């Protein structure tokens, strides 16, 4: 049986994936001719939402690696539900 610790290689993997996806998002946003209209298209919203999800996962994994407690609301998504129900 495995314990609940997070291994360093997994933290590095999550951070590298996050940096890759955010770098790609920033590059495509800056490369478009009309950066202010980037969020008009639904596909761009999907890309932005998956980037925020990847960032949230990387933050949670990093906090768990360093032994910090993570809010249960954040882990279960209740934070997002209460945020969007405003």
C-alpha positions as CSV (number, residue, x, y, z in Angstrom):
1,X,0.0,0.0,0.0
2,X,1.3,3.4,-0.9
3,X,1.3,6.4,1.4
4,X,-0.3,9.8,0.5
5,X,3.0,11.6,-0.1
6,X,3.6,13.5,-3.4
7,X,6.8,12.6,-5.1
8,X,9.2,15.3,-6.4
9,X,9.1,14.0,-10.0
10,X,5.3,14.5,-10.1
11,X,5.6,18.1,-8.8
12,X,8.2,18.8,-11.5
13,X,6.0,17.2,-14.1
14,X,3.0,19.4,-13.0
15,X,5.1,22.5,-13.0
16,X,6.5,21.8,-16.4
17,X,3.1,21.1,-17.9
18,X,1.7,24.2,-16.4
19,X,4.6,26.4,-17.7
20,X,4.2,24.8,-21.2
21,X,0.4,25.4,-21.4
22,X,0.6,28.9,-19.9
23,X,3.5,29.8,-22.2
24,X,1.4,28.6,-25.2
25,X,-1.6,30.6,-24.0
26,X,0.4,33.8,-23.6
27,X,2.2,33.3,-26.9
28,X,-1.1,32.8,-28.8
29,X,-2.8,35.7,-27.0
30,X,0.1,38.1,-27.8
31,X,0.5,36.8,-31.3
32,X,-3.1,37.5,-32.4
33,X,-3.7,40.7,-34.2
34,X,-6.6,41.6,-32.0
35,X,-5.6,40.5,-28.5
36,X,-8.4,42.4,-26.9
37,X,-10.9,40.2,-28.8
38,X,-9.2,36.9,-27.9
39,X,-11.9,35.8,-25.5
40,X,-14.8,36.2,-28.0
41,X,-14.4,32.7,-29.4
42,X,-15.7,29.7,-27.3
43,X,-12.6,27.7,-28.2
44,X,-10.4,30.3,-26.6
45,X,-12.6,30.2,-23.5
46,X,-12.0,26.4,-23.3
47,X,-8.3,26.9,-23.6
48,X,-8.3,29.5,-20.9
49,X,-10.4,27.3,-18.6
50,X,-8.2,24.3,-19.0
51,X,-5.1,26.5,-18.3
52,X,-6.7,27.7,-15.0
53,X,-7.5,24.1,-14.1
54,X,-3.9,23.0,-14.8
55,X,-2.6,25.9,-12.8
56,X,-4.9,25.0,-9.9
57,X,-3.8,21.3,-10.0
58,X,-0.1,22.4,-10.0
59,X,-0.7,24.7,-7.0
60,X,-2.5,22.0,-5.0
61,X,0.2,19.3,-5.8
62,X,3.0,21.8,-4.8
63,X,1.3,22.6,-1.5
64,X,0.8,19.0,-0.7
65,X,4.4,18.2,-1.5
66,X,5.6,20.9,1.0
67,X,3.3,19.5,3.6
68,X,0.9,22.4,3.7
69,X,-2.8,21.8,4.2
70,X,-5.1,22.5,1.3
71,X,-8.6,23.7,2.0
72,X,-11.2,21.0,1.5
73,X,-13.4,23.6,-0.4
74,X,-10.6,24.0,-2.9
75,X,-10.1,20.3,-3.3
76,X,-13.7,19.5,-3.8
77,X,-14.6,22.4,-6.0
78,X,-17.0,24.0,-3.6
79,X,-14.9,27.2,-3.8
80,X,-15.6,27.5,-7.5
81,X,-19.3,26.7,-7.1
82,X,-19.7,29.4,-4.5
83,X,-17.7,31.8,-6.7
84,X,-19.7,31.3,-9.8
85,X,-23.1,31.4,-8.0
86,X,-22.6,35.0,-7.1
